[in-house]
Every structure is written in C-alpha cells, then in structure tokens.
Amino acid sequence: MVVGMAMSQLDEKKLGRRLQAARQAAGLTQQALCQHAGLSYSTLAKIERGAIKTPSVFTIQQIAAALGTTLDELVGVPRPARTKQRSRSGVRFVYFDINGCLVRFFHQAFTKISADSDQPPDVVETIFWHYNDQICRGAMTMQEFNAALGKYLGLPGFDWFTYYLDVVRPIAGMHELLQWASTQYGVGLLTNIMPGLIDRLREQRLVPDLAYDTVIDSSAVHLLKPERGIYEVAQARAGTAPHEILFIDDTRPNLMAAERLGWHVMWFDDVHPAASIARIREALEPA
C-alpha cells in the first residue's frame, strides 16, 4: 500500500535522479543496467530523464533488484526512524554472510547432481566452481549458468536452484540472533550469491525476511568478496564509520579484507554454531 501510494504521487524527475545516482554508485552504464534488469535502453533512458509519467512498479522493482537496492529506496519512501544502539565495542551496524552463516553450505547438492548425471562428485564440483565467480559477479545469467552446467553434465533442463533449495537448511539459532540484532542495530546481508537467490531464500524463510537496512548482493553490485570495492559499497550503504561495523562470515580471507578497512570481524563456525552465536551476542551487548 505504501509503495502504491508513493508510485501514484511519484516525482518522475526525482526518481530519475535517484535511479541515475544508484546506477553510477554501482559502477554500471545504462547499457549494462539494461542487460541485468532485462529492460530496453530507451525505457531506462526515459525513466532517468523523468520522461515516463508513473512508470510501472514492476519495472522499477526490476531495476532495484539489478542495482542491489530496494523499491522503496528508488521511489523515495522514507524509512521509519530507528535509533541504533552502540555495543560496548562500538558497533552500530552488523553485516551477515548467508552461505555458511545463515544457512548450511550446499555440498549435498553436488551429491544429488552426481547421482542424476552419473558423474563423479569431484567432476560436478569442478564444473560448478569453474562458473561460480562469473554467476555470482552477475557476469552471466542464471539461464546461461544452468545451460552451461547442464551441457557438461548431460542434464537437459538443469536448474541449480532446484538442487540448492532442496538441500539447504537454516543454521539453528541464527534466525533468532539476526532478528534480535535487527531490533538493536542496523543489519544487512553481505554475500557472494547468484542472481535472484536471496529473494528465493527469503520467500521460503530459509533466510529471515526482515526489513534489512541494506542488502549487498554480489551479482547486483558486480563485485565479489574479498575485493575491496564490495566493502566500500557496503560501508557507504551502512552509513556508519568503519569501526562501527561488525562483519560475520565463515571465510577468513573475506574477513581479513574487511578488517583492513577498519571493520570489526568475526569468523563463524558452522560446525559449532552455538559457540559462534554466543560470541556474537557477547560482542553485541549494548553499551
């Protein structure tokens, strides 16, 4: 309802300026954004100029997803004011990784694909990781990714999401932790992930469907951890100083890159999640 009202009262010029600023912040040309959002160049150019009166909410939603932002942010719906606590260590904002932190890693999917394709598991993994950086960077579409793997594996109609979502499970206690943290601090997701997967995880409640302050989706910002650029984008969107950010990840090189920028970091051990959750809660005790 709020979005619908905002769209009906939309200032097309302001929307165009916000869209252009978000596109430039993501380092995308108009042509690149059109490709990722599935839009024609003329449509995007007209929206940026403010030449389309009340553009379709579905079109703006596509653009927001491709930019790794929200429909509300592009349309200009103000966020409810929320006072952010400060932890005893000075943290005001917490970023969570997804795979290995909020959900258990998906290695069982390789076993199922191996059985269906009659290929050894190590061959399946090798093929997957050959393309993983490209798809998580948004340099190829899910259709292209599925076609490439399906061709190598001899599986027509291969769909990675089907295998992934069939085996991935939430890590016990992390949903409750994230929900609690969101009532005290700014919270966001910072993850290397495939296009559209965050939405699927939130829809199926595998990842908490919260009002995140921001979501840094690698396939939308076209940067990967541990590249410096993705942390710079995340820091800007958090709207806090580097020493006020805590980043939780299960991969040490990703943490070291954030620490070099002055962030607090914490390694998550999904083999012993209860111990990790206890350490995170202790680190986030309000001042």
C-alpha positions in Angstrom: 0.0 0.0 0.0 2.8 2.4 0.9 4.6 1.7 -2.3 1.4 2.0 -4.3 0.7 5.4 -2.8 4.3 6.5 -3.5 4.1 5.5 -7.1 0.8 7.4 -7.6 2.4 10.5 -6.1 5.8 10.0 -7.9 8.0 12.9 -8.9 9.5 11.4 -12.1 12.4 13.8 -12.2 13.4 12.9 -8.6 13.1 9.2 -9.4 15.3 9.6 -12.5 18.0 11.4 -10.4 17.8 8.7 -7.7 18.0 5.9 -10.3 20.9 7.5 -12.1 22.8 8.0 -8.8 22.2 4.4 -7.7 23.4 3.2 -11.1 26.5 5.2 -11.0 27.2 4.2 -7.4 27.0 0.5 -8.6 29.5 1.4 -11.4 27.1 0.5 -14.2 26.5 2.1 -17.6 22.9 2.4 -18.8 23.6 -0.5 -21.3 24.9 -2.7 -18.5 21.9 -2.0 -16.2 19.5 -2.7 -19.1 21.2 -6.1 -19.6 21.0 -7.0 -15.9 17.4 -5.7 -15.4 16.1 -7.0 -18.7 15.0 -3.6 -20.0 15.3 -1.8 -23.3 17.8 1.1 -23.4 15.1 3.5 -24.5 12.9 2.7 -21.4 15.7 3.1 -19.0 16.9 6.4 -20.6 13.4 7.8 -20.5 13.0 6.9 -16.8 16.3 8.5 -15.9 15.2 11.7 -17.8 11.9 11.7 -16.0 10.1 11.3 -19.3 7.8 8.5 -18.3 4.9 9.5 -16.1 4.3 7.0 -13.3 6.4 4.1 -14.7 5.3 0.6 -13.9 6.1 -0.6 -10.3 7.3 -3.9 -11.8 9.8 -2.1 -14.0 11.2 -0.1 -11.1 11.3 -3.3 -9.0 13.4 -5.0 -11.7 15.8 -2.0 -11.8 16.0 -2.0 -7.9 16.9 -5.7 -7.9 19.5 -5.3 -10.6 21.1 -2.5 -8.6 21.0 -4.3 -5.3 18.7 -1.8 -3.7 15.0 -1.7 -2.8 11.9 -0.4 -4.5 11.3 1.9 -1.5 14.7 3.4 -1.8 14.4 4.2 -5.5 10.8 5.5 -5.1 11.8 7.6 -2.1 9.6 6.0 0.6 11.1 7.3 3.9 12.2 4.6 6.3 10.7 4.6 9.8 13.1 6.3 12.2 15.1 3.7 14.2 17.6 4.5 16.9 20.7 2.4 16.5 22.3 1.1 19.7 26.0 1.1 20.2 27.6 -2.1 21.5 30.3 -2.0 24.2 32.8 -2.5 21.4 31.4 0.5 19.4 29.4 -1.5 16.8 26.2 0.1 15.3 25.8 -2.0 12.2 26.1 -5.7 11.6 26.6 -7.5 8.2 25.9 -11.2 7.9 27.0 -13.6 5.2 24.5 -16.1 4.0 26.1 -19.5 3.0 27.9 -20.9 6.0 26.4 -18.4 8.4 22.6 -18.2 8.0 22.2 -21.5 6.0 24.3 -24.6 5.9 26.5 -24.9 2.9 25.1 -26.8 -0.1 27.6 -29.6 -0.7 24.8 -32.2 -0.5 23.5 -30.7 -3.8 26.7 -31.9 -5.5 26.0 -35.5 -4.3 22.4 -35.4 -5.8 23.6 -33.9 -9.1 26.3 -36.6 -9.2 23.7 -39.3 -8.9 21.4 -37.7 -11.5 24.2 -37.1 -14.0 26.3 -40.2 -13.4 29.3 -38.0 -13.0 31.8 -38.3 -10.0 31.1 -35.7 -7.3 34.6 -34.1 -7.8 33.8 -33.5 -11.5 30.4 -31.9 -10.6 32.2 -29.6 -8.1 34.9 -28.7 -10.6 32.4 -27.7 -13.2 30.4 -25.7 -10.7 33.3 -23.7 -9.3 34.5 -23.0 -12.8 31.5 -20.8 -13.4 30.7 -19.8 -9.8 32.6 -16.4 -9.8 31.0 -15.4 -13.1 27.5 -16.1 -12.0 28.0 -14.5 -8.5 29.5 -11.4 -10.1 26.5 -11.1 -12.4 28.6 -11.6 -15.5 26.3 -14.3 -16.7 22.6 -15.0 -16.2 21.1 -18.0 -14.4 19.8 -19.3 -17.7 23.4 -19.2 -19.1 24.8 -20.8 -15.9 22.2 -23.6 -15.9 22.7 -24.2 -19.7 26.5 -24.4 -19.2 26.3 -26.9 -16.3 23.5 -28.9 -18.0 25.6 -29.3 -21.1 28.7 -30.6 -19.3 26.6 -32.9 -17.0 24.3 -34.2 -19.7 21.2 -32.9 -17.9 18.8 -31.1 -20.2 16.7 -28.6 -18.3 19.2 -28.5 -15.4 18.2 -25.9 -12.7 20.7 -25.2 -9.9 18.1 -23.5 -7.7 16.1 -26.8 -7.6 19.1 -28.7 -6.2 20.2 -26.0 -3.9 16.9 -25.2 -2.3 16.2 -28.9 -1.8 19.2 -29.4 0.5 20.0 -26.0 2.1 18.8 -25.6 5.7 18.8 -22.7 8.2 21.5 -22.8 10.9 19.8 -23.3 14.2 19.8 -20.1 16.3 20.9 -17.7 13.6 17.4 -16.6 12.6 16.7 -15.7 16.2 20.1 -13.9 16.5 19.5 -11.8 13.4 16.0 -10.9 14.4 17.3 -9.8 17.8 20.2 -7.8 16.3 17.8 -6.0 14.0 16.0 -4.6 17.0 19.2 -3.1 18.4 21.4 -2.3 15.4 21.4 -1.7 11.7 21.6 -5.0 9.9 22.4 -6.1 6.4 23.4 -9.0 4.2 26.8 -9.0 2.5 27.2 -12.1 0.3 28.6 -13.6 -2.8 25.5 -15.1 -4.3 23.7 -15.9 -7.6 21.1 -13.6 -9.1 17.6 -13.9 -7.6 18.7 -16.4 -4.9 18.3 -14.0 -1.9 14.6 -13.4 -2.9 14.0 -17.2 -3.1 15.7 -17.8 0.3 13.6 -15.0 1.9 10.4 -16.3 0.3 11.0 -19.8 1.7 12.0 -18.3 5.1 15.4 -20.0 4.8 16.8 -16.6 5.5 14.9 -14.2 7.8 12.6 -12.0 5.8 13.4 -8.8 7.7 13.4 -5.2 6.8 17.2 -5.1 6.2 18.8 -1.7 6.2 20.7 -2.8 3.1 21.5 -6.0 1.1 24.8 -6.2 -0.7 24.2 -8.9 -3.4 27.4 -9.6 -5.3 25.5 -10.3 -8.5 23.8 -6.9 -8.3 26.8 -4.8 -7.4 29.1 -6.8 -9.8 31.8 -7.2 -7.1 32.9 -10.2 -5.1 34.3 -10.6 -1.6 37.2 -10.3 -0.8 37.6 -7.4 -3.4 37.9 -4.1 -1.7 35.2 -2.5 -3.8 32.3 -4.5 -2.4 33.3 -3.5 1.2 33.4 0.2 0.1 29.9 -0.2 -1.3 28.7 -1.9 1.9 30.3 0.7 4.1 28.7 3.6 2.2 25.3 1.9 2.4 25.6 1.2 6.1 26.0 4.9 6.7 28.4 4.4 9.6 32.1 4.7 10.3 34.2 1.7 9.5 34.9 1.0 13.2 31.2 0.8 13.8 30.6 -2.1 11.5 30.8 -5.8 12.5 31.0 -8.4 9.7 30.2 -12.0 10.3 31.5 -14.5 7.7 32.7 -18.1 7.5 35.6 -17.4 5.2 38.8 -15.9 6.6 40.0 -14.0 3.5 36.7 -12.2 3.4 37.1 -11.2 7.0 40.7 -10.0 6.6 39.7 -7.8 3.7 37.0 -6.1 5.9 39.4 -5.8 8.8 41.9 -3.9 6.6 39.3 -1.3 6.2 38.9 -0.9 9.9 35.8 -3.1 10.4 35.2 -5.4 13.4 35.1 -9.0 12.1 34.1 -12.4 13.5 34.6 -15.8 12.0 31.5 -18.0 12.1 32.0 -21.8 12.7 29.0 -23.6 11.2 30.3 -26.9 12.7 29.8 -25.3 16.2 27.2 -22.7 15.6 26.1 -22.4 19.2 29.6 -21.2 20.3 29.7 -18.7 17.4 26.3 -17.4 18.3 27.3 -16.9 21.9 30.4 -14.9 20.9 28.3 -12.7 18.6 25.8 -12.0 21.3 28.6 -11.1 23.7 30.2 -8.8 21.1 26.8 -7.1 20.6 26.0 -6.4 24.2 24.7 -2.8 24.3 26.9 -0.3 25.9 
